[in-house]
């Protein structure tokens, strides 16, 4: 984005991931927790976030692997809402992005 942004634009890169509220996290889980053969699920996002195979296998055992993933990822440097949105876009989950942008 250009540095001369309109004041009404939101700089998602400036928002730390820890700022995501409960309703956004819950909705992410509703989209990503089900194992889906048609669209990318939480395991694809976990790989994009840099988690290892063993970490991902351990998260599988959780009731909400997406929630656990976000809890761990938000502690890493550079974990921003903008980065999460870019992971979702890379995974071709524009459905999630369009649904969540109004909640963030």
TORKOL-4160 file (C-alpha; in steps of 0.2 Angstrom, whole numbers, padded with zeros to 4 digits, m for minus):
104
<pt num="1" X="0000" Y="0000" Z="0000"/>
<pt num="2" X="0006" Y="0018" Z="m0003"/>
<pt num="3" X="0012" Y="0028" Z="0012"/>
<pt num="4" X="m0001" Y="0041" Z="0008"/>
<pt num="5" X="m0016" Y="0030" Z="0014"/>
<pt num="6" X="m0033" Y="0038" Z="0017"/>
<pt num="7" X="m0037" Y="0040" Z="0035"/>
<pt num="8" X="m0052" Y="0028" Z="0033"/>
<pt num="9" X="m0041" Y="0013" Z="0028"/>
<pt num="10" X="m0036" Y="0001" Z="0041"/>
<pt num="11" X="m0017" Y="m0004" Z="0042"/>
<pt num="12" X="m0019" Y="m0023" Z="0046"/>
<pt num="13" X="m0001" Y="m0025" Z="0047"/>
<pt num="14" X="0000" Y="m0013" Z="0062"/>
<pt num="15" X="m0013" Y="m0023" Z="0072"/>
<pt num="16" X="m0005" Y="m0037" Z="0082"/>
<pt num="17" X="m0013" Y="m0054" Z="0081"/>
<pt num="18" X="m0016" Y="m0054" Z="0100"/>
<pt num="19" X="m0029" Y="m0040" Z="0097"/>
<pt num="20" X="m0041" Y="m0052" Z="0088"/>
<pt num="21" X="m0056" Y="m0054" Z="0098"/>
<pt num="22" X="m0065" Y="m0070" Z="0103"/>
<pt num="23" X="m0079" Y="m0069" Z="0090"/>
<pt num="24" X="m0066" Y="m0067" Z="0076"/>
<pt num="25" X="m0056" Y="m0082" Z="0083"/>
<pt num="26" X="m0072" Y="m0092" Z="0085"/>
<pt num="27" X="m0077" Y="m0089" Z="0067"/>
<pt num="28" X="m0059" Y="m0093" Z="0061"/>
<pt num="29" X="m0061" Y="m0110" Z="0070"/>
<pt num="30" X="m0078" Y="m0113" Z="0062"/>
<pt num="31" X="m0070" Y="m0111" Z="0045"/>
<pt num="32" X="m0054" Y="m0119" Z="0048"/>
<pt num="33" X="m0056" Y="m0133" Z="0061"/>
<pt num="34" X="m0066" Y="m0145" Z="0049"/>
<pt num="35" X="m0054" Y="m0156" Z="0039"/>
<pt num="36" X="m0059" Y="m0150" Z="0021"/>
<pt num="37" X="m0053" Y="m0159" Z="0005"/>
<pt num="38" X="m0060" Y="m0145" Z="m0006"/>
<pt num="39" X="m0053" Y="m0129" Z="0003"/>
<pt num="40" X="m0038" Y="m0126" Z="0014"/>
<pt num="41" X="m0040" Y="m0130" Z="0032"/>
<pt num="42" X="m0030" Y="m0125" Z="0048"/>
<pt num="43" X="m0016" Y="m0137" Z="0044"/>
<pt num="44" X="m0012" Y="m0127" Z="0028"/>
<pt num="45" X="m0012" Y="m0110" Z="0038"/>
<pt num="46" X="m0001" Y="m0118" Z="0051"/>
<pt num="47" X="0012" Y="m0123" Z="0038"/>
<pt num="48" X="0011" Y="m0105" Z="0031"/>
<pt num="49" X="0014" Y="m0099" Z="0049"/>
<pt num="50" X="0030" Y="m0109" Z="0050"/>
<pt num="51" X="0024" Y="m0123" Z="0062"/>
<pt num="52" X="0033" Y="m0140" Z="0060"/>
<pt num="53" X="0024" Y="m0156" Z="0056"/>
<pt num="54" X="0026" Y="m0162" Z="0074"/>
<pt num="55" X="0018" Y="m0146" Z="0081"/>
<pt num="56" X="0004" Y="m0148" Z="0069"/>
<pt num="57" X="0001" Y="m0166" Z="0074"/>
<pt num="58" X="0000" Y="m0161" Z="0092"/>
<pt num="59" X="m0012" Y="m0147" Z="0088"/>
<pt num="60" X="m0024" Y="m0160" Z="0080"/>
<pt num="61" X="m0027" Y="m0167" Z="0097"/>
<pt num="62" X="m0035" Y="m0151" Z="0103"/>
<pt num="63" X="m0054" Y="m0147" Z="0103"/>
<pt num="64" X="m0050" Y="m0132" Z="0093"/>
<pt num="65" X="m0034" Y="m0133" Z="0084"/>
<pt num="66" X="m0036" Y="m0116" Z="0076"/>
<pt num="67" X="m0038" Y="m0108" Z="0093"/>
<pt num="68" X="m0022" Y="m0116" Z="0099"/>
<pt num="69" X="m0013" Y="m0112" Z="0083"/>
<pt num="70" X="m0018" Y="m0093" Z="0085"/>
<pt num="71" X="m0013" Y="m0093" Z="0103"/>
<pt num="72" X="0005" Y="m0100" Z="0099"/>
<pt num="73" X="0007" Y="m0089" Z="0083"/>
<pt num="74" X="0002" Y="m0073" Z="0091"/>
<pt num="75" X="0017" Y="m0074" Z="0103"/>
<pt num="76" X="0029" Y="m0074" Z="0088"/>
<pt num="77" X="0037" Y="m0058" Z="0082"/>
<pt num="78" X="0028" Y="m0051" Z="0066"/>
<pt num="79" X="0012" Y="m0059" Z="0070"/>
<pt num="80" X="m0001" Y="m0047" Z="0064"/>
<pt num="81" X="m0018" Y="m0047" Z="0058"/>
<pt num="82" X="m0012" Y="m0042" Z="0041"/>
<pt num="83" X="0000" Y="m0057" Z="0040"/>
<pt num="84" X="m0014" Y="m0069" Z="0045"/>
<pt num="85" X="m0025" Y="m0061" Z="0031"/>
<pt num="86" X="m0011" Y="m0064" Z="0019"/>
<pt num="87" X="m0009" Y="m0082" Z="0024"/>
<pt num="88" X="m0028" Y="m0084" Z="0021"/>
<pt num="89" X="m0026" Y="m0076" Z="0004"/>
<pt num="90" X="m0012" Y="m0087" Z="m0001"/>
<pt num="91" X="m0022" Y="m0102" Z="0004"/>
<pt num="92" X="m0036" Y="m0095" Z="m0007"/>
<pt num="93" X="m0048" Y="m0093" Z="0008"/>
<pt num="94" X="m0056" Y="m0077" Z="0002"/>
<pt num="95" X="m0072" Y="m0083" Z="0009"/>
<pt num="96" X="m0065" Y="m0081" Z="0026"/>
<pt num="97" X="m0057" Y="m0064" Z="0023"/>
<pt num="98" X="m0073" Y="m0057" Z="0017"/>
<pt num="99" X="m0083" Y="m0063" Z="0031"/>
<pt num="100" X="m0070" Y="m0058" Z="0044"/>
<pt num="101" X="m0065" Y="m0040" Z="0038"/>
<pt num="102" X="m0081" Y="m0033" Z="0045"/>
<pt num="103" X="m0077" Y="m0040" Z="0063"/>
<pt num="104" X="m0059" Y="m0035" Z="0064"/>
